[in-house]
Amino acid sequence: MFWSAVSLVAALASAWPKAPQGLEAAVVRQVQPSVATLLVDGEAKGIAALIDSRGYFLAGGLHGEAFQARLSGQTVHLRRIAGDGPTGLMLFAATDWKGGGAPVKLADTPPARGSVLVALLPSGPIRVALVSSDRYGVIAPSHRLLQLNELKLETPQASIGGGLLFAPNGRFLGVLTATLGSPDPPTGFNPGERSVHFGPELLTVAYAVGQDTLRRVIVGFCSPTHEVGYPSLGVLCRDAPSGGALVETVAKGSTADKVRMQPGDVIVKLGTVPIRNKLEFAKEMMRQVPGEAIRIAILRRGSPLVFAGVVGKSTD
């Protein structure tokens, strides 16, 4: 089945229960050329962001492989052509694309803690408070640790997954990919869980991947292969009893394999950064760039060794 999508203003003027005001209205005006709303039987069901002038759209939380889009006076078919496992984000391409619209602009820097942002949902725009831009978690079913923005918003909706997040200046900050049933994020969570009460108002705790990951996804989606590359050494680790990240497995053909790392090695430093546990190892790996040189300091049966290698790339 094809879904229908039209320009943001035309679609949501009738779909939203009331016209946006103030900050919400200002953001909507700025992002009009960059956002399409998906309609099913005339009802808004999802939102997608134009990320490339070739007609590539980024979305999350959608079910369906294709839909119709009307943007800047043209009607095109959008088909899903790629997806990113770790974030759950999807890439759609418009066929018979003749241009029109303007790709979203990413924020240059992460918003400050406590910033008031705007999320565009199928039901309309709402204000969102940024609790922290330094949370870490795993969006199921991925096993990759990601940096996350933690958000709180007042809404009676049970699910806000797929909403687009914008700064007051209209810069794109990400896609709401998960909500939680508790204020404290665990290391693994699933999108679309229920809202919860904090005090007298109904608040939803939501998450969106951080700016670095969002930029990585968009760059990958817009590449010739449409693949998102994540930095990897090809090892699985756990906390070492005496400190560091204890290597449990080494993938064949990986960076770790090429420099002859072994299960039982303890990673104690990446570059100049000390590694005290597996979480610190995962955080530092997120900062690496595939293809760049890296020095890995380890302990092997108590003896120090240093390896020089090249950061590998993983798509999962």
HELIX and SHEET records of a PDB file:
HELIX    1   1 LEU A    8  ALA A   15  1                                   8    
HELIX    2   2 GLY A   22  VAL A   31  1                                  10    
HELIX    3   3 GLN A   32  SER A   34  5                                   3    
HELIX    4   4 GLN A  211  PHE A  221  1                                  11    
HELIX    5   5 THR A  255  LYS A  258  1                                   4    
HELIX    6   6 LYS A  278  MET A  286  1                                   9    
SHEET    1   A 8 TRP A   3  SER A   7  0                                        
SHEET    2   A 8 VAL A  35  VAL A  40 -1                                        
SHEET    3   A 8 GLU A  43  ASP A  52 -1                                        
SHEET    4   A 8 TYR A  56  ALA A  59 -1                                        
SHEET    5   A 8 MET A  90  ALA A  94 -1                                        
SHEET    6   A 8 GLN A  74  GLY A  83 -1                                        
SHEET    7   A 8 ALA A  66  LEU A  71 -1                                        
SHEET    8   A 8 TRP A   3  SER A   7  1                                        
SHEET    1   B 7 PHE A 172  VAL A 175  0                                        
SHEET    2   B 7 LEU A 164  PHE A 166 -1                                        
SHEET    3   B 7 VAL A 116  LEU A 121 -1                                        
SHEET    4   B 7 GLY A 124  ILE A 139 -1                                        
SHEET    5   B 7 LEU A 146  GLU A 154 -1                                        
SHEET    6   B 7 GLU A 201  VAL A 209 -1                                        
SHEET    7   B 7 ALA A 178  LEU A 180 -1                                        
SHEET    1   C 5 PHE A 172  VAL A 175  0                                        
SHEET    2   C 5 LEU A 164  PHE A 166 -1                                        
SHEET    3   C 5 VAL A 116  LEU A 121 -1                                        
SHEET    4   C 5 GLY A 124  ILE A 139 -1                                        
SHEET    5   C 5 GLY A 188  PHE A 189  1                                        
SHEET    1   D 7 PHE A 172  VAL A 175  0                                        
SHEET    2   D 7 LEU A 164  PHE A 166 -1                                        
SHEET    3   D 7 VAL A 116  LEU A 121 -1                                        
SHEET    4   D 7 GLY A 124  ILE A 139 -1                                        
SHEET    5   D 7 LEU A 146  GLU A 154 -1                                        
SHEET    6   D 7 GLU A 201  VAL A 209 -1                                        
SHEET    7   D 7 VAL A 196  PHE A 198 -1                                        
SHEET    1   E 2 TYR A 230  SER A 232  0                                        
SHEET    2   E 2 GLY A 312  SER A 314 -1                                        
SHEET    1   F 4 VAL A 235  ASP A 239  0                                        
SHEET    2   F 4 ALA A 245  VAL A 250 -1                                        
SHEET    3   F 4 VAL A 266  LEU A 270 -1                                        
SHEET    4   F 4 VAL A 273  PRO A 274 -1                                        
SHEET    1   G 5 VAL A 235  ASP A 239  0                                        
SHEET    2   G 5 ALA A 245  VAL A 250 -1                                        
SHEET    3   G 5 VAL A 266  LEU A 270 -1                                        
SHEET    4   G 5 ALA A 293  ARG A 300 -1                                        
SHEET    5   G 5 SER A 303  VAL A 310 -1                                        
END                                                                             
